[in-house]
């Protein structure tokens, strides 16, 4: 694949200090669970690591108006206190600093893959970002990390074709709002019907926005069929110079926040298909952590995803599961004939 550098893992200790509450699903343990699973499976040694910098105001302003940024500063609570933007979106004293480093992680990852200092990257960050609109927080999100990364690539490197692929179980309404009229961005967005944020996708001027809703209980076979028939042809036609992944792992069948029935092997399969189809980007793929709230399935799904990003081949979970799917398909075919 012409690999010139190791796949990048980028994170920061400040992410563990964003504390939305003891029973909040978006917990600091999420990042710890992923890193521990990577070490357990022997993936960690195949990665290079970096610490996320804090983003500057000028880069933030590419997506979020200064009035909105001033609002976030104004509601920052004192140490030991919390501030609620809404019922789900909770800020403690360290949240804004964590959010600024989260956006900074994506900027650094984009810089490194564009300059061939990393071959693919995974941003292990929190708080997540794909529900953050240009001037509104929500859904655990304050700054739209993926949108900031895309706009940085456009402004700094003059890239003209960026693919954003959102496979979180929840509709990425913030990213959709920001790029609804931007033809430089292909936005492939899948989500479960009748789930937060409970809004219908709005059509803009950008024909490159593809919303793909899934009904409750969608399984691996149905998911893969839609990806092959709808997403991959679009991605191949677009020929992206950079691919940004809103990597949510909450469509896993064990995750308590969604009702889809995906397996960790599906994330390995999807990652492989994206890399294969978007060969035009030449290793410029940056994956950004979004959802995934049941720690066991989050860890296993992220590990399967990063295993493929790190060019290690096909993880064992995918080898076993794909054989099972083929056996099931054969049985169904025999019954139908």
KOLTI-57879 format. One line per 4 residues: for each residue x, y, z of N, C-alpha, C. Coordinates in Angstrom, 3 decimals. Layout:
% residues N
X:Y:Z:X:Y:Z:X:Y:Z | ...;
This chain:
% residues 337
0.824:-1.214:0.000:0.000:0.000:0.000:0.857:1.263:0.000 | 2.152:1.103:-0.145:3.001:2.295:-0.193:3.127:2.987:1.147 | 3.061:2.217:2.236:3.096:2.808:3.574:4.444:3.474:3.843 | 4.403:4.732:4.285:5.622:5.489:4.559:5.859:5.726:6.044;
4.848:5.557:6.852:4.977:5.800:8.291:3.903:5.006:9.018 | 4.100:4.800:10.312:3.127:4.060:11.098:1.821:4.835:11.245 | 0.768:4.077:11.463:-0.525:4.681:11.778:-0.424:5.409:13.122 | -1.081:6.545:13.198:-0.978:7.431:14.357:-2.120:7.218:15.338;
-1.777:7.111:16.619:-2.735:7.211:17.730:-2.461:8.549:18.396 | -3.469:9.409:18.451:-3.272:10.714:19.063:-4.328:10.940:20.132 | -3.872:11.352:21.308:-4.773:11.562:22.435:-4.140:12.582:23.378 | -4.711:12.736:24.581:-4.176:13.692:25.560:-4.772:13.372:26.936;
-4.008:13.515:28.013:-4.531:13.243:29.369:-5.725:14.115:29.750 | -5.861:15.297:29.155:-6.965:16.197:29.509:-8.319:15.576:29.197 | -8.354:14.630:28.247:-9.632:14.015:27.881:-10.239:13.235:29.046 | -9.395:12.776:29.953:-9.893:12.041:31.116:-10.447:12.979:32.183;
-10.189:14.268:32.037:-10.637:15.244:33.032:-11.966:15.907:32.660 | -12.475:15.607:31.483:-13.836:16.021:31.130:-14.789:15.043:31.811 | -15.466:15.522:32.859:-16.278:14.660:33.717:-17.737:15.117:33.678 | -18.565:14.535:32.798:-19.973:14.961:32.731:-20.855:14.353:33.812;
-20.311:13.491:34.668:-21.103:12.915:35.757:-20.865:11.422:35.876 | -21.028:10.889:37.089:-20.707:9.488:37.366:-21.516:8.500:36.531 | -22.746:8.846:36.189:-23.607:7.917:35.460:-23.791:8.322:34.005 | -23.006:9.283:33.545:-23.121:9.728:32.154:-22.442:8.703:31.247;
-23.090:8.333:30.120:-22.496:7.311:29.240:-21.194:7.743:28.576 | -20.986:9.047:28.404:-19.774:9.533:27.735:-18.693:9.716:28.808 | -18.154:8.586:29.253:-17.268:8.587:30.411:-15.796:8.571:30.014 | -14.909:9.000:30.911:-13.463:8.938:30.647:-12.965:7.523:30.414;
-13.673:6.519:30.951:-13.240:5.133:30.808:-13.272:4.654:29.356 | -13.956:5.391:28.499:-14.065:4.976:27.093:-12.682:4.904:26.433 | -11.888:5.946:26.579:-10.558:5.960:25.958:-9.656:4.919:26.601 | -9.746:4.781:27.906:-8.932:3.796:28.600:-9.265:2.380:28.135;
-10.546:2.102:27.925:-10.961:0.768:27.474:-10.377:0.446:26.103 | -10.356:1.438:25.213:-9.816:1.217:23.867:-8.313:0.956:23.922 | -7.575:1.801:24.635:-6.116:1.644:24.686:-5.725:0.315:25.332 | -6.463:-0.096:26.357:-6.163:-1.377:27.018:-6.402:-2.550:26.065;
-7.462:-2.468:25.256:-7.756:-3.536:24.302:-6.699:-3.597:23.204 | -6.217:-2.444:22.761:-5.163:-2.413:21.746:-3.883:-3.077:22.265 | -3.569:-2.832:23.524:-2.379:-3.453:24.114:-2.583:-4.951:24.314 | -3.782:-5.336:24.722:-4.108:-6.740:24.932:-3.986:-7.531:23.636;
-4.417:-6.939:22.530:-4.392:-7.632:21.238:-3.069:-7.466:20.478 | -2.117:-6.738:21.050:-0.832:-6.564:20.396:-0.845:-5.564:19.253 | -1.848:-4.696:19.222:-1.962:-3.700:18.150:-1.152:-2.452:18.487 | -1.071:-2.147:19.776:-0.458:-0.887:20.235:0.965:-0.715:19.703;
1.736:-1.780:19.681:3.145:-1.692:19.262:3.298:-1.371:17.778 | 2.211:-1.466:17.029:2.261:-1.151:15.596:1.893:0.304:15.311 | 1.631:1.065:16.359:1.212:2.453:16.205:2.316:3.403:16.653 | 2.316:4.598:16.085:3.078:5.700:16.661:2.097:6.564:17.453;
2.582:7.223:18.480:1.699:8.002:19.337:2.117:9.465:19.349 | 1.138:10.332:19.583:1.401:11.767:19.689:0.393:12.369:20.652 | 0.752:13.503:21.216:-0.129:14.213:22.145:-0.843:15.328:21.404 | -2.133:15.439:21.636:-2.953:16.421:20.931:-2.648:17.836:21.421;
-2.399:18.765:20.509:-2.215:20.163:20.911:-3.562:20.845:21.113 | -3.545:22.008:21.703:-4.769:22.809:21.840:-4.946:23.639:20.574 | -6.146:23.657:20.051:-6.419:24.376:18.812:-6.405:25.881:19.063 | -6.024:26.660:18.064:-6.036:28.122:18.201:-7.384:28.679:17.757;
-7.688:29.898:18.184:-8.991:30.511:17.916:-9.230:30.741:16.427 | -8.194:31.056:15.687:-8.354:31.328:14.255:-8.826:30.079:13.519 | -8.298:28.923:13.876:-8.716:27.679:13.229:-10.126:27.296:13.662 | -10.442:27.486:14.941:-11.804:27.233:15.413:-12.823:28.069:14.651;
-12.439:29.291:14.344:-13.362:30.226:13.682:-13.663:29.830:12.240 | -12.957:28.842:11.700:-13.294:28.340:10.368:-14.650:27.653:10.367 | -15.086:27.199:11.548:-16.365:26.486:11.668:-17.324:27.179:12.629 | -16.792:27.618:13.777:-17.644:28.150:14.832:-17.451:29.662:14.969;
-18.535:30.456:14.869:-18.401:31.910:15.024:-17.922:32.281:16.418 | -17.235:33.391:16.505:-16.652:33.814:17.784:-17.722:34.050:18.851 | -18.910:34.462:18.420:-19.994:34.664:19.381:-20.325:33.362:20.108 | -20.334:32.267:19.372:-20.610:30.966:19.978:-19.475:30.550:20.913;
-18.251:30.788:20.503:-17.106:30.436:21.351:-17.106:31.247:22.646 | -17.500:32.514:22.548:-17.601:33.358:23.752:-18.700:32.843:24.677 | -19.793:32.324:24.062:-20.873:31.749:24.874:-20.369:30.558:25.674 | -19.627:29.668:25.030:-19.098:28.505:25.740:-18.205:28.924:26.891;
-17.390:29.937:26.676:-16.528:30.443:27.754:-17.358:31.017:28.891 | -18.466:31.650:28.537:-19.286:32.317:29.561:-19.994:31.327:30.483 | -20.247:30.104:30.001:-20.964:29.121:30.828:-20.011:28.089:31.435 | -18.709:28.308:31.291:-17.746:27.393:31.893:-17.859:27.483:33.413;
-18.101:26.354:34.081:-18.310:26.399:35.528:-17.000:26.484:36.306 | -17.106:26.854:37.532:-15.964:26.876:38.431:-15.562:25.437:38.797 | -14.319:25.234:39.256:-13.895:23.890:39.663:-14.860:23.272:40.672 | -15.204:22.012:40.441:-16.119:21.303:41.328:-17.582:21.472:40.974;
-17.892:22.344:40.027:-19.269:22.593:39.603:-19.483:22.045:38.193 | -20.759:21.936:37.774:-21.076:21.565:36.403:-22.045:22.580:35.816 | -22.072:22.629:34.482:-22.996:23.495:33.758:-23.671:22.661:32.684 | -24.996:22.751:32.609:-25.744:21.953:31.640:-26.148:22.822:30.442;
-25.694:22.418:29.239:-26.181:23.047:28.011:-27.573:22.533:27.701 | -27.759:21.231:27.903:-29.076:20.594:27.858:-29.002:19.371:28.777 | -30.016:18.521:28.754:-30.059:17.387:29.678:-28.864:16.448:29.503 | -28.354:16.319:28.266:-27.292:15.364:27.974:-25.906:15.986:27.891;
-25.858:17.270:27.592:-24.592:17.926:27.280:-24.129:18.716:28.491 | -23.164:18.128:29.201:-22.758:18.625:30.518:-21.295:19.057:30.484 | -21.034:20.194:31.094:-19.692:20.770:31.093:-19.175:20.876:32.528 | -17.938:20.429:32.742:-17.274:20.744:33.999:-16.154:21.749:33.705;
-15.357:22.051:34.703:-14.357:23.113:34.547:-13.331:22.785:33.457 | -13.067:21.504:33.218:-12.042:21.096:32.257:-12.593:20.787:30.865 | -13.894:20.872:30.689:-14.502:20.421:29.434:-14.031:21.221:28.222 | -14.014:22.532:28.332:-13.627:23.350:27.176:-12.178:23.120:26.784;
-11.321:22.948:27.776:-9.927:22.653:27.469:-9.823:21.313:26.752 | -10.590:20.316:27.230:-10.602:19.015:26.562:-11.130:19.139:25.133 | -12.186:19.910:24.950:-12.768:20.084:23.617:-11.781:20.751:22.661 | -11.035:21.713:23.163:-10.051:22.404:22.319:-8.894:21.473:21.938;
-8.513:20.592:22.845:-7.479:19.602:22.515:-8.033:18.524:21.575 | -9.331:18.197:21.722:-9.945:17.223:20.819:-9.914:17.728:19.377 | -10.304:18.982:19.193:-10.234:19.577:17.855:-8.780:19.678:17.398 | -7.881:19.995:18.323:-6.466:20.077:17.990:-5.899:18.738:17.554;
-6.414:17.649:18.120:-5.967:16.312:17.727:-6.255:16.055:16.258 | -7.440:16.453:15.813:-7.808:16.232:14.415:-6.945:17.088:13.490 | -6.667:18.322:13.901:-5.788:19.185:13.111:-4.407:18.553:12.952 | -3.833:18.084:14.066:-2.504:17.475:14.009:-2.516:16.202:13.171;
-3.572:15.405:13.313:-3.675:14.175:12.529:-3.758:14.479:11.038 | -4.548:15.493:10.667:-4.633:15.901:9.264:-3.261:16.345:8.763 | -2.589:17.165:9.557:-1.250:17.633:9.165:-0.309:16.457:8.916 | -0.350:15.473:9.801:0.599:14.369:9.703:0.318:13.450:8.512;
-0.963:13.186:8.227:-1.235:12.311:7.081:-1.009:13.036:5.759 | -1.317:14.336:5.718:-1.098:15.093:4.487:0.401:15.208:4.174 | 1.213:15.333:5.230:2.663:15.470:5.051:3.382:14.118:5.029 | 2.592:13.030:4.968:3.158:11.672:4.910:3.982:11.297:6.140;
3.671:11.910:7.283:4.328:11.548:8.527:3.564:10.461:9.276 | 2.371:10.158:8.797:1.568:9.055:9.326:0.784:8.455:8.179 | 0.588:7.145:8.234:-0.239:6.456:7.243:-1.511:6.039:7.962 | -2.542:6.872:7.847:-3.787:6.767:8.600:-3.578:7.262:10.037;
-4.665:7.627:10.691:-4.595:8.122:12.067:-5.899:7.831:12.787 | -5.800:7.639:14.099:-6.980:7.499:14.950:-6.881:8.508:16.078 | -7.894:9.347:16.203:-7.941:10.374:17.243:-8.797:9.854:18.404 | -8.138:9.476:19.479:-8.820:8.967:20.667:-9.167:10.155:21.556;
-10.305:10.761:21.276:-10.646:12.048:21.877:-12.015:12.024:22.528 | -12.244:12.969:23.351:-13.547:13.295:23.916:-13.446:14.702:24.498 | -14.547:15.439:24.526:-15.884:15.064:24.077:-15.967:14.866:22.567 | -16.989:14.099:22.125:-17.177:13.901:20.695:-17.654:15.181:20.022;
-17.945:15.112:18.694:-18.221:16.374:18.017:-19.323:16.421:16.981 | -19.812:15.279:16.481:-20.639:15.360:15.264:-22.048:15.911:15.469 | -22.470:16.110:16.716:-23.762:16.770:16.969:-23.617:18.282:17.150 | -22.399:18.771:17.244:-22.190:20.211:17.436:-22.413:20.944:16.118;
-23.376:21.836:16.110:-23.615:22.684:14.937:-22.658:23.871:14.985 | -22.718:24.699:13.972:-21.791:25.831:13.915:-21.967:26.748:15.118 | -23.190:26.890:15.630:-23.426:27.816:16.740:-24.260:27.206:17.859 | -24.152:25.870:18.016:-24.975:25.236:19.036:-24.355:23.915:19.481;
-24.288:23.713:20.796:-23.819:22.450:21.358:-25.001:21.505:21.529 | -24.713:20.219:21.675:-25.771:19.240:21.909:-25.265:17.826:21.725 | -26.000:16.853:22.272:-25.649:15.459:22.085:-24.259:15.103:22.575 | -23.852:15.621:23.718:-22.535:15.435:24.338:-21.445:16.257:23.654;
-21.770:17.019:22.608:-20.757:17.649:21.749:-20.731:19.172:21.917 | -19.529:19.753:21.848:-19.354:21.199:21.981:-18.716:21.822:20.742 | -17.697:21.165:20.215:-17.024:21.619:18.993:-17.079:20.490:17.977 | -17.319:20.833:16.715:-17.424:19.793:15.695:-16.027:19.447:15.180;
-15.424:18.455:15.806:-14.033:18.106:15.529:-13.792:17.743:14.068 | -14.686:16.951:13.497:-14.498:16.477:12.128:-14.635:17.626:11.135 | -15.576:18.540:11.406:-15.764:19.692:10.520:-14.561:20.631:10.578 | -14.019:20.807:11.765:-12.836:21.661:11.927:-11.657:21.075:11.153;
-11.491:19.746:11.233:-10.425:19.100:10.487:-10.587:19.274:8.993 | -11.812:19.151:8.504:-12.068:19.321:7.069:-11.785:20.741:6.617 | -12.254:21.717:7.379:-12.048:23.113:6.985:-10.574:23.508:7.074 | -9.847:22.940:8.022:-8.404:23.175:8.103:-7.710:22.637:6.852;
-8.104:21.447:6.415:-7.503:20.857:5.217:-7.794:21.696:3.984 | -8.999:22.246:3.908:-9.368:23.099:2.778:-8.598:24.419:2.816 | -8.551:25.040:4.001:-7.929:26.363:4.123:-6.407:26.299:4.038 | -5.811:25.286:4.670:-4.355:25.241:4.795:-3.668:24.518:3.638;
-4.334:23.464:3.127:-3.705:22.653:2.086:-4.406:22.771:0.735 | -5.467:23.570:0.687:-6.207:23.815:-0.553:-6.761:22.517:-1.150 | -7.145:21.584:-0.298:-7.763:20.361:-0.794:-9.168:20.666:-1.315 | -9.555:19.984:-2.366:-10.828:20.285:-3.022:-11.855:19.159:-2.904;
-11.406:17.974:-2.471:-12.329:16.832:-2.364:-12.049:16.087:-1.052 | -12.905:16.335:-0.076:-12.773:15.686:1.230:-14.023:14.853:1.492 | -13.822:13.591:1.824:-14.943:12.716:2.182:-15.042:12.616:3.693 | -16.233:12.895:4.216:-16.526:12.674:5.631:-17.504:11.506:5.699;
-17.113:10.460:6.420:-17.938:9.260:6.521:-18.307:9.054:7.980 | -19.592:9.128:8.266:-20.100:9.074:9.637:-20.860:7.772:9.818 | -20.294:6.824:10.606:-20.989:5.549:10.833:-21.421:5.388:12.283 | -21.585:6.493:12.991:-22.187:6.480:14.322:-23.663:6.078:14.188;
-24.225:5.482:15.233:-25.624:5.062:15.164:-26.584:6.255:15.168 | -26.097:7.417:15.613:-26.926:8.618:15.669:-26.644:9.527:14.474 | -27.670:10.164:13.979:-27.564:11.078:12.852:-26.603:12.229:13.179 | -25.599:12.426:12.338:-24.629:13.493:12.552:-25.170:14.840:12.121;
-26.096:15.355:12.910:-26.823:16.562:12.508:-25.952:17.810:12.478 | -24.932:17.864:13.340:-24.050:19.027:13.321:-23.228:19.091:12.053 | -22.625:17.978:11.673:-21.834:17.925:10.446:-22.710:18.178:9.232 | -23.925:17.633:9.243:-24.859:17.841:8.132:-25.192:19.323:7.967;
-25.391:20.008:9.082:-25.714:21.441:9.016:-24.547:22.248:8.463 | -23.351:21.909:8.856:-22.173:22.692:8.461:-21.849:22.519:6.982 | -22.067:21.319:6.441:-21.632:21.043:5.066:-22.773:20.837:4.071 | -23.975:21.214:4.456:-25.120:20.963:3.578:-25.012:21.652:2.220;
-24.250:22.744:2.142:-24.129:23.491:0.883:-22.692:23.575:0.379 | -21.835:22.632:0.801:-20.424:22.703:0.432:-20.055:21.560:-0.516 | -19.918:21.823:-1.812:-19.638:20.752:-2.789:-18.242:20.170:-2.679 | -17.371:20.774:-1.861:-16.028:20.227:-1.671:-16.032:19.007:-0.764;
-17.162:18.771:-0.105:-17.254:17.701:0.885:-18.301:16.672:0.461 | -17.878:15.417:0.394:-18.800:14.287:0.274:-19.113:13.827:1.692 | -20.387:13.858:2.065:-20.785:13.462:3.411:-21.654:12.217:3.323 | -21.098:11.073:3.714:-21.815:9.812:3.778:-22.175:9.566:5.236;
-23.465:9.489:5.503:-23.947:9.560:6.879:-24.995:8.482:7.112 | -24.655:7.442:7.881:-25.661:6.428:8.216:-26.059:6.568:9.677 | -27.262:6.121:9.978:-27.791:6.285:11.336:-29.040:5.433:11.485 | -29.448:5.216:12.724:-30.683:4.484:13.003:-31.874:5.423:12.983;
-32.954:4.985:12.356:-34.201:5.748:12.361:-34.746:5.906:13.777 | -35.487:6.980:13.985:-36.223:7.193:15.240:-35.337:7.109:16.471 | -34.187:7.756:16.368:-33.238:7.795:17.467:-32.725:9.223:17.573 | -32.174:9.585:18.727:-31.606:10.921:18.890:-30.733:11.260:17.684;
-30.819:12.470:17.137:-31.475:13.686:17.644:-32.903:13.897:17.172 | -33.559:12.852:16.632:-34.971:12.898:16.257:-35.299:14.032:15.284 | -34.439:14.234:14.299:-34.704:15.251:13.265:-34.558:14.614:11.901 | -35.361:15.077:10.954:-35.269:14.580:9.587:-34.114:15.280:8.878;
-33.326:14.545:8.110:-32.236:15.176:7.354:-32.763:16.248:6.403 | -32.108:17.396:6.422:-32.509:18.503:5.560:-31.690:18.484:4.269 | -32.350:18.729:3.162:-31.652:18.772:1.877:-31.090:20.164:1.632 | -29.810:20.223:1.279:-29.172:21.482:0.914:-28.825:21.473:-0.570;
-27.923:22.344:-0.949:-27.525:22.440:-2.348:-26.466:21.409:-2.721 | -25.858:20.785:-1.725:-24.766:19.860:-1.970:-25.301:18.469:-2.312 | -25.135:18.057:-3.548:-25.592:16.739:-3.967:-24.699:15.621:-3.428 | -23.601:16.015:-2.801:-22.674:15.027:-2.261:-23.033:14.614:-0.833;
-24.153:15.068:-0.325:-24.616:14.650:0.998:-25.541:13.448:0.833 | -25.160:12.317:1.422:-25.926:11.081:1.285:-26.307:10.586:2.674 | -27.576:10.710:3.013:-28.074:10.232:4.307:-28.639:8.824:4.123 | -28.196:7.905:4.974:-28.570:6.497:4.842:-29.164:6.007:6.162;
-30.481:6.115:6.324:-31.103:5.648:7.563:-31.269:4.127:7.573 | -31.120:3.534:8.744:-31.338:2.103:8.923:-32.470:1.889:9.913 | -33.349:0.930:9.635:-34.387:0.610:10.618:-33.803:-0.124:11.813 | -34.510:-0.066:12.910:-34.113:-0.790:14.109:-33.923:-2.274:13.781;
-32.929:-2.892:14.411:-32.606:-4.311:14.274:-31.894:-4.673:12.976 | -31.432:-3.670:12.224:-30.634:-3.953:11.025:-29.429:-4.813:11.408 | -29.201:-5.881:10.626:-28.090:-6.774:10.939:-26.911:-6.546:9.997 | -25.879:-7.361:10.150:-24.644:-7.205:9.388:-24.875:-7.321:7.890;
-25.655:-8.309:7.484:-25.873:-8.544:6.056:-26.548:-7.359:5.398 | -27.590:-6.830:6.030:-28.300:-5.679:5.469:-27.414:-4.438:5.473 | -26.669:-4.239:6.535:-25.763:-3.092:6.637:-24.726:-3.127:5.520 | -24.078:-4.262:5.339:-23.030:-4.373:4.336:-23.573:-4.202:2.920;
-24.771:-4.692:2.696:-25.383:-4.551:1.375:-25.600:-3.088:1.017 | -26.100:-2.309:1.963:-26.338:-0.879:1.712:-25.022:-0.144:1.480 | -24.018:-0.455:2.275:-22.716:0.196:2.111:-22.148:-0.102:0.724 | -22.210:-1.357:0.297:-21.669:-1.746:-1.008:-22.426:-1.097:-2.161;
-23.737:-0.990:-2.030:-24.560:-0.511:-3.146:-24.736:1.002:-3.198 | -24.601:1.682:-2.049:-24.846:3.129:-2.009:-23.567:3.907:-1.729 | -22.874:3.577:-0.651:-21.714:4.369:-0.242:-20.509:4.186:-1.148 | -20.124:2.958:-1.388:-18.850:2.708:-2.076:-18.825:3.262:-3.507;
-19.901:3.128:-4.285:-19.875:3.759:-5.616:-19.713:5.273:-5.544 | -20.371:5.906:-4.576:-20.243:7.360:-4.395:-18.809:7.740:-4.039 | -18.229:6.973:-3.130:-16.869:7.256:-2.677:-15.872:7.075:-3.818 | -16.045:6.031:-4.601:-15.140:5.781:-5.727:-15.240:6.885:-6.769;
-16.447:7.332:-7.036:-16.666:8.392:-8.032:-16.075:9.726:-7.572 | -16.144:9.993:-6.279:-15.696:11.277:-5.732:-14.181:11.432:-5.751 | -13.455:10.311:-5.606:-11.986:10.316:-5.589:-11.431:11.318:-4.559 | -11.680:11.079:-3.280:-11.271:12.046:-2.245:-9.757:12.175:-2.120;
-9.329:13.373:-1.755:-7.922:13.617:-1.437:-7.635:13.354:0.042 | -8.678:13.357:0.835:-8.586:13.120:2.273:-9.902:12.504:2.721 | -9.825:11.511:3.615:-11.019:10.886:4.175:-11.009:11.094:5.682 | -12.106:11.607:6.210:-12.287:11.801:7.648:-13.443:10.920:8.104;
-13.213:10.137:9.130:-14.217:9.199:9.633:-14.768:9.660:10.974 | -16.070:9.878:11.041:-16.737:10.059:12.331:-17.026:8.661:12.846 | -16.099:8.151:13.653:-16.092:6.741:14.038:-16.888:6.518:15.312 | -18.167:6.256:15.133:-19.013:5.873:16.260:-19.183:4.364:16.257;
-19.106:3.736:17.426:-19.196:2.282:17.513:-20.442:1.852:18.290 | -21.436:2.740:18.328:-22.650:2.476:19.081:-23.735:1.775:18.275 | -23.426:1.370:17.017:-24.357:0.523:16.262:-24.121:-0.949:16.577 | -23.139:-1.232:17.426:-22.872:-2.609:17.850:-24.084:-3.150:18.617;
-24.357:-4.425:18.447:-25.554:-5.025:19.042:-25.551:-4.973:20.567 | -24.364:-4.844:21.180:-24.295:-4.790:22.640:-24.415:-3.380:23.201 | -24.338:-2.371:22.337:-24.373:-0.997:22.838:-25.780:-0.638:23.293 | -25.865:-0.025:24.446:-27.165:0.234:25.065:-27.873:1.458:24.500;
-27.175:2.274:23.705:-27.799:3.506:23.216:-28.488:3.341:21.864 | -28.235:2.237:21.165:-28.847:2.015:19.857:-29.544:0.678:19.783 | -30.178:0.418:18.611:-30.926:-0.838:18.445:-30.558:-1.529:17.135 | -29.352:-1.246:16.631:-28.857:-1.982:15.481:-28.080:-3.200:15.955;
-27.853:-4.143:15.044:-27.254:-5.418:15.438:-25.938:-5.673:14.716 | -25.046:-4.707:14.747:-23.748:-4.902:14.129:-22.796:-5.633:15.081 | -21.746:-6.181:14.483:-20.710:-6.928:15.194:-19.396:-6.190:15.019 | -18.441:-6.396:15.925:-17.152:-5.706:15.781:-16.493:-6.001:14.432;
-16.773:-7.170:13.867:-16.216:-7.519:12.558:-16.735:-6.606:11.455 | -17.927:-6.051:11.643:-18.467:-5.133:10.640:-17.628:-3.870:10.527 | -17.036:-3.438:11.639:-16.197:-2.238:11.605:-14.864:-2.524:10.906 | -14.357:-3.729:11.056:-13.161:-4.114:10.305:-13.475:-4.163:8.814;
-14.609:-4.773:8.478:-15.032:-4.874:7.068:-15.217:-3.486:6.463 | -15.929:-2.610:7.163:-16.188:-1.265:6.657:-14.884:-0.487:6.464 | -13.983:-0.590:7.429:-12.705:0.118:7.337:-11.919:-0.347:6.114 | -11.884:-1.662:5.907:-11.175:-2.207:4.742:-11.790:-1.693:3.447;
-13.107:-1.678:3.362:-13.784:-1.241:2.142:-13.514:0.244:1.869 | -13.488:1.049:2.916:-13.205:2.478:2.745:-11.780:2.673:2.237 | -10.805:1.998:2.867:-9.413:2.119:2.443:-9.252:1.676:0.991 | -9.869:0.567:0.659:-9.778:-0.002:-0.685:-10.408:0.920:-1.723;
-11.573:1.464:-1.402:-12.315:2.279:-2.366:-11.723:3.672:-2.506 | -11.198:4.216:-1.414:-10.659:5.584:-1.424:-9.145:5.571:-1.607 | -8.659:4.740:-2.508:-7.210:4.649:-2.733:-6.626:5.958:-3.252 | -7.479:6.824:-3.793:-7.022:8.126:-4.308:-6.434:9.008:-3.221;
-6.801:8.759:-1.952:-6.303:9.614:-0.865:-4.910:9.201:-0.388 | -4.426:8.025:-0.835:-3.044:7.600:-0.594:-2.662:7.587:0.893 | -3.522:6.993:1.696:-3.210:6.864:3.120:-3.619:8.039:3.975 | -4.278:9.018:3.372:-4.724:10.184:4.146:-6.113:9.917:4.721;
-6.168:9.069:5.720:-7.423:8.747:6.399:-7.262:9.053:7.876 | -8.149:9.892:8.390:-8.137:10.269:9.809:-9.458:9.839:10.419 | -9.382:8.951:11.392:-10.562:8.471:12.097:-10.677:9.200:13.428 | -11.892:9.652:13.743:-12.131:10.490:14.917:-13.213:9.843:15.777;
-12.899:9.539:17.012:-13.840:8.861:17.891:-15.083:9.708:18.140 | -16.239:9.098:17.926:-17.520:9.725:18.265:-18.181:8.906:19.368 | -19.205:8.105:19.017:-19.942:7.364:20.035:-19.408:5.969:20.275 | -20.136:5.242:21.131:-19.750:3.914:21.594:-19.659:3.971:23.101;
-20.665:3.408:23.790:-20.804:3.694:25.219:-20.836:2.459:26.115 | -20.970:1.288:25.532:-20.793:0.058:26.302:-19.333:-0.323:26.146 | -18.580:-0.330:27.244:-17.118:-0.368:27.159:-16.578:-1.603:26.435 | -17.152:-2.760:26.663:-16.637:-3.981:26.042:-16.780:-3.932:24.518;
-17.964:-3.595:24.036:-18.169:-3.555:22.581:-17.425:-2.388:21.950 | -17.321:-1.275:22.667:-16.545:-0.136:22.166:-15.095:-0.535:21.970 | -14.515:-1.197:22.962:-13.106:-1.583:22.903:-12.854:-2.566:21.770 | -13.695:-3.585:21.653:-13.502:-4.604:20.621:-13.724:-4.027:19.219;
-14.730:-3.174:19.077:-15.022:-2.584:17.765:-13.926:-1.620:17.345 | -13.468:-0.791:18.271:-12.381:0.145:17.968:-11.109:-0.607:17.603 | -10.826:-1.690:18.325:-9.626:-2.475:18.048:-9.687:-3.092:16.656 | -10.853:-3.602:16.266:-11.003:-4.169:14.925:-10.786:-3.103:13.857;
-11.323:-1.930:14.101:-11.183:-0.780:13.197:-9.716:-0.355:13.076 | -9.039:-0.213:14.203:-7.649:0.258:14.211:-6.709:-0.823:13.673 | -7.028:-2.093:13.887:-6.254:-3.195:13.321:-6.129:-3.035:11.808 | -7.240:-2.711:11.166:-7.232:-2.529:9.705:-6.558:-1.213:9.334;
-6.828:-0.148:10.086:-6.168:1.134:9.822:-4.650:1.001:9.889 | -4.173:0.144:10.773:-2.740:-0.047:10.952:-2.135:-0.999:9.923 | -2.952:-1.391:8.930:-2.473:-2.248:7.827:-1.957:-3.591:8.327 | -2.652:-4.147:9.344:-2.250:-5.423:9.912:-3.006:-6.594:9.294;
-3.871:-6.306:8.325:-4.636:-7.359:7.678:-6.033:-7.465:8.235 | -6.522:-8.686:8.354:-7.883:-8.951:8.804:-7.846:-9.518:10.217 | -8.479:-8.864:11.171:-8.437:-9.368:12.550:-9.159:-10.701:12.693 | -8.787:-11.450:13.709:-9.362:-12.778:13.913:-10.884:-12.729:14.037;
-11.390:-11.709:14.717:-12.841:-11.616:14.897:-13.558:-11.546:13.555 | -12.936:-10.884:12.571:-13.535:-10.755:11.247:-13.424:-12.048:10.456 | -12.310:-12.741:10.595:-12.137:-14.033:9.907:-13.231:-15.003:10.348 | -13.434:-15.115:11.647:-14.431:-16.036:12.203:-15.847:-15.606:11.823;
-16.133:-14.314:11.989:-17.497:-13.824:11.759:-17.865:-13.871:10.275 | -16.927:-13.544:9.404:-17.216:-13.561:7.972:-17.506:-14.976:7.484 | -16.838:-15.977:8.034:-17.146:-17.372:7.703:-18.570:-17.721:8.129 | -18.950:-17.233:9.311:-20.298:-17.479:9.818:-21.346:-16.846:8.911;
-21.084:-15.620:8.455:-22.020:-14.947:7.555:-22.170:-15.711:6.243 | -21.060:-16.204:5.709:-21.115:-16.958:4.453:-21.913:-18.241:4.617 | -21.734:-18.927:5.747:-22.496:-20.147:6.009:-23.981:-19.847:6.120 | -24.315:-18.739:6.778:-25.709:-18.331:6.926:-26.314:-17.990:5.568;
-25.565:-17.261:4.735:-26.051:-16.901:3.407:-26.325:-18.132:2.555 | -25.451:-19.139:2.663:-25.628:-20.380:1.897:-26.890:-21.100:2.337 | -27.149:-21.144:3.643:-28.353:-21.806:4.158:-29.616:-21.090:3.665 | -29.573:-19.752:3.684:-30.733:-18.985:3.216:-30.963:-19.226:1.725;
-29.867:-19.272:0.953:-29.983:-19.511:-0.489:-30.609:-20.874:-0.769 | -30.195:-21.912:-0.028:-30.748:-23.252:-0.230:-32.234:-23.297:0.105 | -32.611:-22.591:1.173:-34.020:-22.551:1.556:-34.877:-21.854:0.496 | -34.297:-20.818:-0.125:-35.044:-20.059:-1.140:-35.172:-20.800:-2.459;
-34.218:-21.716:-2.696:-34.239:-22.451:-3.970:-34.763:-23.869:-3.813;
